[in-house]
Amino acid sequence: MRNKSVTKEFYLDKLGFEEFGSADYEGYLMVQKDNIQIHFFEFKELDPKENYGQVYIRTDDIDGWYGFAKSKQVNCTPPEYKPWQQKEFSILDPDNNLLTFGQSMT
């Protein structure tokens, strides 16, 4: 993350995560939702155009996640059925970290 407050706002306000942990460390952020925890380290020099950070989040409620993201007006791809038997959609966060949500279709 380049800016903790921007990242925090996106994940808490747009994606419904909550801050995790009892301490607020400078340059470090932990968020959680359901059984998902994501930890961020500050990297002020990050160039979003060159960022290749990505996270794959497995879920059993892909339609719920997608509906929630759309209700919060998050820019995301529409869900697609993939040849590897997953239904997936993706979101780019403010630093261009790719979040792909996937549900097994088997």
C-alpha positions in Angstrom: 0.0 0.0 0.0 1.2 3.5 -0.7 -1.2 5.3 1.7 -2.6 3.5 4.8 -5.7 5.7 5.1 -6.6 5.3 1.4 -6.2 1.5 1.6 -8.0 1.3 4.9 -11.0 3.4 3.5 -11.3 1.1 0.5 -11.2 -2.2 2.3 -13.4 -1.1 5.2 -15.9 1.2 3.4 -16.1 -0.4 0.0 -15.4 -4.1 0.7 -16.9 -4.4 4.2 -13.7 -5.6 5.9 -12.9 -4.6 9.5 -9.6 -3.6 11.0 -7.9 -6.6 12.7 -5.6 -6.5 15.7 -5.3 -4.4 18.8 -2.4 -2.2 17.8 -2.2 0.4 15.1 1.3 0.1 13.7 2.7 2.8 11.4 3.1 1.5 7.9 1.1 -1.7 8.5 -2.5 -2.6 8.2 -4.5 -5.8 8.9 -8.1 -6.2 7.7 -10.4 -9.2 8.0 -13.8 -10.3 6.8 -15.4 -13.7 7.3 -12.4 -16.1 7.3 -10.2 -13.8 5.2 -7.3 -11.8 6.6 -5.2 -9.5 4.5 -2.0 -7.7 5.7 -0.6 -4.7 4.0 2.9 -3.2 4.3 3.6 0.4 3.4 5.5 0.9 0.1 5.3 4.6 -0.7 7.4 4.2 -3.8 5.0 1.7 -5.3 4.1 2.5 -8.9 0.5 1.2 -9.4 1.1 1.0 -13.1 3.9 -1.6 -12.4 2.3 -3.4 -9.5 1.7 -7.1 -10.0 0.5 -7.8 -6.5 -2.4 -10.2 -6.4 -4.5 -12.2 -4.0 -6.9 -15.1 -4.8 -9.8 -15.4 -2.4 -11.8 -18.7 -2.4 -15.4 -18.4 -1.4 -18.6 -20.4 -1.3 -20.6 -17.2 -2.0 -19.3 -15.7 -5.2 -22.6 -14.1 -6.0 -22.9 -12.6 -2.6 -19.4 -11.1 -2.8 -20.1 -9.8 -6.3 -23.4 -8.3 -5.3 -21.9 -6.6 -2.3 -19.0 -5.1 -4.5 -21.5 -3.8 -7.0 -23.8 -2.3 -4.3 -20.7 -0.4 -3.0 -20.0 0.8 -6.6 -16.6 -1.0 -6.7 -15.2 -1.4 -10.2 -15.0 -5.1 -10.9 -15.2 -7.6 -13.7 -18.4 -9.5 -14.1 -18.3 -13.1 -12.9 -17.1 -15.6 -15.4 -17.0 -19.4 -15.5 -13.4 -20.5 -16.1 -12.1 -23.7 -17.7 -10.6 -24.7 -14.4 -14.1 -25.2 -12.9 -14.1 -21.9 -11.0 -16.5 -18.9 -11.2 -14.5 -15.8 -10.7 -14.5 -12.0 -10.7 -11.8 -9.5 -10.0 -11.3 -6.1 -8.4 -8.3 -3.7 -8.5 -7.7 -1.8 -5.3 -6.3 1.8 -5.2 -2.8 0.5 -5.6 -3.7 -1.9 -8.4 -3.4 -5.0 -6.2 -5.6 -7.6 -8.0 -8.1 -9.3 -5.9 -9.7 -12.3 -7.6 -12.6 -14.0 -5.9 -13.3 -17.6 -6.9 -15.8 -20.3 -6.2 -15.5 -24.0 -7.2 -18.2 -25.1 -9.6 -17.5 -28.9 -9.0 
